[in-house]
Amino acid sequence: MSSHGAAIPMISTPCGPLRGTAEVPGDKSISHRALILGALSVGETRISGLLEGQDVLDTAKAMRAFGAEVTNLGGGNWTVHGVGVGGFAEPANVIDCGNSGTGVRLIMGAMATSPITATFTGDASLNKRPMARVTDPLALFGTQAVGRSGGRLPMTLIGAEDPVPVRYTVPVPSAQVKSAVLLASLNAPGQTVVIEREATRDHTERMLAGFGAEVSVEDTDAGRVITLTGQPELKPQTIAVPRDPSSAAFPVCAALIVPGSDVLVPGIGLNPTRAGLFTTLREMGADLTYENEREEGGEPVADLRARFSPDLKGIEVPPERAASMIDEYPVLSVVAAFAEGETVMRGVRELRVKESDRIDAMATGLRANGIEVDEGEDWWTVKGRGHGNVPGGETCKSHLDHRIAMSFLILGMAAQKPVSIDDGGPIATSFPIFEPLMGGLGAQLDRTERAA
């Protein structure tokens, strides 16, 4: 039984060329932040292109619980009437963030410096994930957290009565931790300084500036120094959410490994802190081009065209690139299986504490389907077999993890035999139109008890 209901076993069968246009959903990271910053503004924020996956819907529900008026106008268009910085009301019930680590950590940050108490929970997967990485720095503001052993959900946060500004160095690259601290600093007086040794996705800094916060970013010898002046009045915005590069990864990677494929993925956000996968694929020899490059809503955007690439080569992915593609390593490992030679991925410890232990989950499934994988605590190596030589034929566990589920379905499209997953239900958390979108390109995906 899955946390979202009955398990949905699925099977992916080797298919003919994938062709057409893949209109992937809006960016999940920006969608979460648009709702939260809209709720912390005074007035009406208008959002178009919002990702309407379950993770983001849970964040919308949470913002309502804290007192914001959040309205779905249809077609990805939403409005948020905010309550202002420090204006969150105490929620009447437990805040259920479902499967979303991003959602719960950002929301914790947003409420941490308001004098209210809130209890957070999630599904079976989220309740296993460590929250101390966020609650420890939030304690510096004066916030108290009480949860299960190991700093896990369900957890109650008691917001700081008299928050103080902090200076915090993020110990490991994490946009979630950085963003939680920055959101908490909004209701603290004075200047809060966050230092990250390695740059992570910078949507929070960009959007805070867009909403009128006084925020500066400086690259120094110590790392990236972000300074935010607290207690601003955030101004409502009109936000067009670019399409999600993490979702685009799936049709792009499928096109590269399925013979004869030619797929256009329009309007993809190419923020440098998010585009590491596409850089890596091109280094491997992928026929992947950027068309119609432009800027939308302060974010670089382009249309991606991906064509079948039979001569992919394994490479060593630079560890400093990990933060810009951390969610894409599972599907990269699938592409690596069809490349010639070894693909080495280092500096990826963060994958061990995502929705699942993604290194272990992918290594286990790839081995079952005939791919040799070596792994360590913060690295793994996929030994590619080259185009046409991946056996497939086995069932893989998704571990309640949407990216694991989709990655193995991509594997089945180009393997010699079909690949099954035990549960495709979690896909709805981030990419609710994955099945019809891939089917429209020519993929053969079926919900079937044969995959159980």
SVG drawing of the C-alpha trace seen along z (x, -y; Angstrom):
<svg xmlns="http://www.w3.org/2000/svg" viewBox="-11 -47 50 57">
<polyline fill="none" stroke="black" stroke-width="0.4" points="0.0,0.0 1.3,-3.4 1.0,-6.5 -1.2,-8.0 -3.5,-5.0 -3.4,-1.7 -0.1,-1.1 -0.2,-1.7 2.1,0.8 3.3,-0.2 5.2,1.2 7.3,-0.5 7.8,1.3 10.5,0.7 9.0,-1.8 9.5,-3.3 10.9,-6.9 9.7,-9.6 8.6,-12.6 6.7,-15.8 6.5,-18.6 6.6,-18.0 4.8,-20.7 6.2,-19.9 4.6,-21.5 5.7,-24.7 8.9,-24.7 8.2,-23.1 10.8,-25.1 9.5,-28.4 5.9,-27.3 6.5,-26.6 8.2,-30.0 5.6,-32.0 2.9,-30.7 4.9,-31.3 6.2,-34.8 2.7,-35.7 1.4,-34.8 4.1,-36.9 3.2,-40.0 0.6,-42.6 -2.0,-42.5 -2.7,-40.2 0.0,-38.2 -1.0,-36.7 0.7,-33.5 0.5,-31.8 1.9,-28.4 1.9,-27.1 2.7,-23.4 -0.4,-21.7 1.3,-18.6 0.4,-17.4 3.5,-18.8 2.6,-22.3 -1.1,-21.9 -0.1,-20.9 1.9,-24.1 -1.1,-26.1 -3.2,-24.4 -0.6,-25.2 -0.7,-28.9 -4.5,-28.9 -4.0,-27.4 -1.7,-30.3 -4.3,-32.8 -3.6,-33.7 -6.4,-33.7 -5.2,-31.3 -7.5,-30.9 -7.2,-28.5 -8.5,-30.3 -8.0,-27.3 -5.4,-26.5 -2.4,-27.0 -3.6,-30.6 -3.7,-31.4 -4.0,-34.4 -2.6,-34.8 -3.9,-37.5 -1.1,-37.7 -1.0,-38.6 2.4,-40.3 5.7,-39.5 5.0,-38.4 1.3,-38.1 0.8,-34.3 -2.0,-33.2 -1.7,-30.0 -3.1,-27.1 -6.1,-25.2 -4.9,-21.8 -1.8,-19.9 0.0,-21.0 0.3,-17.9 3.0,-18.5 2.6,-15.1 5.7,-14.0 7.4,-17.4 10.7,-18.0 11.0,-21.4 7.5,-22.4 7.8,-21.5 11.3,-23.0 10.4,-26.3 7.2,-26.6 9.0,-25.9 11.3,-28.8 8.5,-31.1 6.7,-30.6 9.7,-30.2 10.0,-33.8 6.3,-34.4 5.0,-33.9 2.8,-31.0 2.9,-27.2 2.4,-24.8 2.7,-21.0 3.9,-19.4 3.6,-15.9 3.8,-14.2 3.5,-10.8 5.6,-7.7 8.5,-8.9 8.6,-12.5 8.3,-11.3 11.6,-9.4 13.5,-12.4 15.8,-14.5 14.5,-17.9 17.4,-18.9 19.3,-20.4 16.6,-23.1 15.5,-23.2 19.1,-23.6 19.7,-26.9 16.1,-28.0 16.9,-27.6 19.4,-30.4 16.5,-32.8 14.9,-31.5 12.6,-28.9 11.9,-25.7 11.3,-22.3 9.9,-19.1 9.7,-16.0 10.4,-12.3 13.9,-10.9 16.4,-11.8 14.7,-15.1 11.9,-13.6 8.2,-14.4 5.7,-14.7 7.2,-17.8 5.9,-20.9 7.6,-24.3 7.2,-27.1 8.0,-30.3 10.4,-32.8 8.7,-35.5 11.6,-37.9 13.6,-36.7 17.2,-37.8 19.2,-38.1 21.8,-35.4 24.9,-34.6 24.9,-31.1 27.2,-29.0 25.3,-26.2 27.3,-23.0 26.3,-21.1 25.0,-22.4 21.2,-22.7 18.9,-25.2 16.2,-24.1 18.3,-24.9 19.5,-28.2 15.9,-29.2 14.4,-28.3 17.0,-30.5 16.3,-33.4 12.6,-33.1 12.9,-33.0 15.1,-36.2 12.3,-38.2 10.7,-38.7 13.9,-39.2 15.3,-42.7 18.6,-43.8 20.6,-41.8 20.9,-38.1 23.8,-36.7 23.8,-33.2 27.1,-31.8 27.2,-28.9 30.5,-27.4 29.0,-26.0 26.2,-27.9 22.8,-26.2 19.7,-27.1 19.1,-30.8 15.3,-31.1 14.7,-32.3 17.2,-35.2 15.9,-36.3 12.3,-36.1 12.9,-37.9 14.4,-40.8 11.5,-40.8 9.1,-41.0 10.9,-44.1 13.2,-42.6 16.6,-44.2 18.9,-41.3 22.4,-41.3 24.6,-38.5 28.4,-38.6 30.9,-36.0 33.9,-35.9 36.8,-33.6 34.6,-32.1 31.8,-31.4 28.6,-33.0 27.5,-35.5 23.8,-36.4 22.7,-39.4 19.0,-40.1 17.6,-43.0 14.7,-41.9 11.1,-43.2 10.4,-44.5 7.0,-45.0 6.9,-42.6 5.1,-43.9 2.7,-41.5 3.9,-40.4 2.7,-39.0 4.7,-35.8 4.9,-33.6 6.4,-30.3 8.9,-28.9 8.7,-25.2 10.5,-22.8 14.0,-21.7 13.7,-18.7 10.6,-17.5 12.1,-18.3 14.9,-15.9 12.6,-12.9 11.5,-13.5 14.9,-14.9 16.7,-11.8 14.2,-9.5 14.7,-11.1 18.5,-10.7 18.3,-6.9 15.3,-5.9 16.4,-5.4 15.0,-7.9 13.7,-10.3 13.4,-14.1 11.6,-15.9 11.2,-19.7 10.7,-20.8 9.7,-24.5 10.0,-27.2 12.4,-25.5 14.0,-27.5 17.8,-27.4 18.9,-29.1 22.6,-28.3 22.0,-26.8 19.6,-24.3 21.0,-23.4 23.8,-21.1 22.1,-18.0 21.9,-19.6 25.6,-20.6 26.5,-17.1 24.5,-15.4 26.1,-17.6 29.6,-16.7 28.6,-13.0 27.9,-13.7 24.1,-14.3 22.5,-15.9 20.8,-18.5 20.4,-22.1 19.0,-25.3 16.6,-27.3 14.9,-30.7 17.0,-31.6 15.3,-34.5 14.5,-35.8 11.1,-35.5 10.3,-36.8 14.0,-37.3 14.9,-33.7 16.8,-32.5 14.6,-30.3 15.0,-28.3 13.4,-25.6 15.3,-22.4 15.6,-20.0 16.8,-16.5 17.5,-13.9 18.6,-10.3 22.3,-10.1 23.7,-6.6 27.4,-7.5 27.1,-8.7 30.3,-8.4 30.7,-8.0 32.3,-10.9 33.3,-12.0 30.7,-14.6 32.5,-17.4 31.5,-17.2 31.0,-21.0 28.2,-20.6 26.1,-18.4 24.1,-21.2 22.9,-22.3 21.5,-18.9 21.0,-17.0 17.5,-15.8 18.5,-14.7 21.2,-12.1 18.6,-9.2 17.7,-9.8 21.3,-10.7 22.2,-7.2 19.7,-5.7 21.3,-7.6 24.7,-6.5 23.6,-2.9 23.3,-3.4 26.6,-5.2 30.0,-3.6 32.3,-3.5 31.9,-4.6 30.0,-7.6 31.3,-8.7 29.2,-10.9 30.8,-12.3 29.8,-14.7 26.2,-13.4 25.8,-12.5 22.5,-14.6 21.0,-11.8 21.0,-9.5 18.4,-11.7 16.0,-12.6 12.5,-11.1 14.4,-7.8 18.1,-6.8 18.3,-7.5 21.8,-6.1 20.8,-2.8 17.4,-2.7 18.8,-3.4 21.8,-1.1 19.6,1.8 17.2,1.4 19.9,0.9 21.8,4.0 18.6,6.0 18.2,4.9 21.8,5.9 23.8,2.7 27.0,2.8 27.0,0.1 29.6,-0.7 28.7,-3.0 30.1,-4.7 28.7,-7.1 28.8,-10.1 29.6,-8.7 28.5,-6.1 29.6,-4.8 27.5,-3.4 29.3,-1.2 27.5,-1.8 26.8,1.0 26.2,-1.2 23.2,-1.7 21.0,1.4 22.8,3.5 20.8,2.9 18.9,6.1 16.0,4.7 13.2,7.2 12.9,6.7 10.6,4.9 12.1,2.0 10.9,0.5 10.0,-3.1 10.4,-3.6 7.5,-6.2 9.9,-8.4 8.6,-10.1 12.0,-10.5 13.0,-6.9 9.6,-5.8 10.0,-7.9 13.6,-7.1 13.0,-3.4 10.1,-3.9 12.5,-5.8 14.9,-2.9 12.2,-0.6 11.6,-2.6 15.1,-1.8 16.0,1.5 15.8,4.9 12.9,6.0 10.2,4.1 10.9,2.6 8.3,2.5 7.9,0.5 5.9,1.5 4.2,-1.9 3.9,-4.8 1.5,-6.7 4.1,-9.1 4.7,-10.6 1.6,-12.8 3.5,-14.7 5.7,-16.5 4.7,-15.5 1.0,-14.7 0.8,-14.7 3.9,-12.4 1.9,-9.4 -0.2,-11.3 2.8,-13.5 5.2,-10.6 2.4,-8.6 1.7,-11.5 5.4,-11.3 5.1,-7.6 6.1,-5.9 4.4,-2.7 3.4,-3.0 0.7,-0.9 -0.8,-0.5 -0.9,3.2 -0.9,5.8 1.8,7.5 4.2,5.0 3.3,5.9"/>
</svg>
